[in-house]
Structures are given as C-alpha cells and as structure tokens.
Amino acid sequence: MDTKNTNHSNVHPTINMLVQLQELILVRSEQEAVMSNSRLSQLDTAIQSLRQNLPPETYQLFQKIEKKDMLVTVPISNNVCTGCGLILPVSLVHAVRAGEKLHQCPNCARILYYQNFLPRRLSKKMGGRFAPRRTGIARFSSPELMIPTMKATERDNVIAELAGKMVEEGFVDNGAKLLDEALKREAILNTAVEYGLAFPHVRGVEGGGLTLALGISRKGIKFDAIDRSLSHIIFFIVIPTAASVFYLRLLAGLTQSFLKKDAREKLMNAQTSEEVWGVLIKATRAAIK
Ligand SMILES: [Zn+2]
C-alpha cells in the first residue's frame, strides 16, 4: 500500500504524517460506505502505525479534534480554511506555508497545511444564485456529465476520459492535475467495488460543490490488478474538503442504489446521455435525497 504519495517537500515531517493519516482514515470510511471488507485490516495497521509515530502532544491534539469531526487536518485554499471557510490572516497563511510547526485554524481548530496546484472547481455551472432549486443527485451532476459509451478501455484512460469530460463541460480546470490526483488516490487503495461499480475521485477540489460524472463501459474495465472482476459503471467525483464526510453518505447511497441488478441493467442499456441521466435520477431517488 502506497502511503507516501502525499509527501510535501520542505515541510515538517509531522505534517506529512498527519496528511497521510487523514487520507487513510477517509479511505477506510469509504470502504465501510461501500460495504467492502477488502484490505480493512491493512488500512487499520497503516492507520495505527501512523498514529503511534506521531509526537505525543500531536497525537493528543489529533484525538481532541477527532472527537468533534472526522476531518482533522485540512488544506488551505486561496487563503481560506477548507474545513470551515474562514478567511485566514495572511501572516497565518505564510506561517502554514513555511511549515516549521503546526498551526490550527482560529475558528474550527483543525490543523492546517498548505497545498500547491490542486485543480479548482469552476463555479460558472450549477448551484448558481439563480439556478433552480434541485434535489437528489441533480444537486451534484447534470446530463452533460454522463458518458453512455466510454471510448477508453483501461483504467487510467477511463479516469482521464471522465476528468476530461468535467473539464470540457466547464466544471473543473486543469485536467492533467485532476487525473494525476485521482491516480494517487487509486494508488492508496483502488476504488473498484463489487457489482461492477468503481468510484475514482479527487478530494480537495475547492471553489464550489461536489460534482459527479458517470461513464458506462459495456466491455468492462480492469480496475483492480488483484481482483479479476471488471468495472462497468464508473462514477468520477470531485470533492471539496468540507464535503469529505458528506461524500461518504453519497458513496453509500450510490452503492445501495446499484446493488440492484435491475438498476444496473437499465444503466447499461441506456444509449444517450439523457437516458443515462434519467436512469441515474430514478435509481438514486430513494437513497439520495
Ligand atoms: Zn477552520
């Protein structure tokens, strides 16, 4: 299991450990949300070892914040704490960037770190001030983000195709970086689950709400090098840090909706983006409010 890919050079080693720990805790919760026991014990071991290697005072601080919320360590984006949205004093942003010691948000007390060059969500689409009030899955996606027949035939290209779709439709910038971040997440633990579903995603895309694209592959994609089953229904999701915990509920809802063979078959038979969209709305109506 690769846990070194969130390495930030020139930054206090404790901050690196905290960032990795946060990611593993969220990855573990994702496994629970999709009802998968795959590699839970491996994750637990990695989490436990990171916890034990934290300096005692940092460990205490971590536990204290963790009691209130699953999100303990959060990046700064555009001088804002992504945990609570507070605009941070410039001096604090500089101090966090310097990375010489740990700093907490003055409002939510979460531990802050600085992260360079993440893709940004473009806010011109959806959820605008004049957008009609939406419910269910329509809050996070739209028909133009549905790909009824993906061209790509292997995992990395599938993620690239879905990320490219989001960029092309004006939802997110920097497709190359988006793909890069999604593959880093796959390296920790691949996001393919049972029933031919896969949930590649990127956390920390700020500047708007959570956004979801969906691609169908009739032939199937080999997502996991270990598991021989193929993924046919691939959800690609960009997640602002503050929505990380909500994402776990969405993930559970999507899994629950497509446990049903009937729902999966309808999706596989949809021929156009509009048809895929129609099936997605209907299938998720009960589980995603
Ligand atoms: Zn905060």
Residues whose N, C-alpha, C, O or C-beta is under 5 A from the ligand:
A	BS01	ZN	C81 G83 C84 G85 L86 C105 N107 C108 A109
